[in-house]
Amino acid sequence: MNVLPWQTDAFTALQQRRQAGNLPHALLLTGPEGIGRRHFAEVLAASLLCLSPYADGSACGSCQACQLRQAGTHPDLLTLSPEESRVIRIDQIRGLTERLGLSRHHAAWRVVIIEPAEAMNVAAGNALLKTLEEPPPETLLILLASRPALLPATIRSRCQRLSLAMPPRDAALAWLREQGVEAAETLLDLAGGAPLTALALGQEALVRHGNLFRQWIDLADGRADPVKLAAEWIKPDAERPIQWIQAWVGDMIRLRQGARARQAETEGALQKLAGAIDLVRLHRLLDQVQEARRLLGSQVNEQTILEGILIYWANLPRQART
Ligand SMILES: [Zn+2]
């Protein structure tokens, strides 16, 4: 299991702290979606569990601990995620603390991965506090969060925060090409620069993006119903359409200001529209879309949010003409 190229510095820094004997007992791992946060947590876990790691700290991949981990059966690697609901419940945390009370199975570390940490409800968060205050020895808790502000301050203050950044575009493209991805540049654009999202999107995303963009233009021309489209667009996810809208609106603002669009294939159509719409209103739409992105993943109705955006957009060109 290799460290992603744009995360080697963060990994090396933690290995140096490990050698110095001052690894934190709880890490709050944050950063944008699709850049490999979970992967980073797993590489770190592998390194800590391995019985004979390489000099740079990375796991050997062949010792008994590595084999157990690869089979998904390592007893000292505990992962916690929402089960049937979107919430991590208190009994899951209680189960975890009970297991942490038992002795370790192997000589190395014990690692707990909680993802997404924001999914802990209040009771679950409170139940975890005691473990964060008095952690068992040689145990690392890794909390993954894309919206750490949603976590209680009591949890945040007991973790060391590590923010992983969006990789530089060149590094992301090079990595995607190594994975054999075709149309890497376009996919990276559609993924908002996040390489793991680009990899997961695949060619069907190109088709979906094309369809949604055509309907976006239809909305502005009064040829489509925003409420009906919102219901369709949220399948299979609302995150992607809202991210794409953000890119289109951002491009329209750039075009109005005389700059080039970031996505070449939609530039012509957006140029025509942007000329007819008031710049202030475009900025207001962009604010609305950014707020929507911030809200996604919390307990909100995604369809209602998307409806609001599409209705606002569908009315913009008409407002410009009156
Ligand atoms: Zn190993």
Residues whose N, C-alpha, C, O or C-beta is under 5 A from the ligand:
A	BS01	ZN	C50 L51 S52 A59 C60 G61 S62 C63 C66
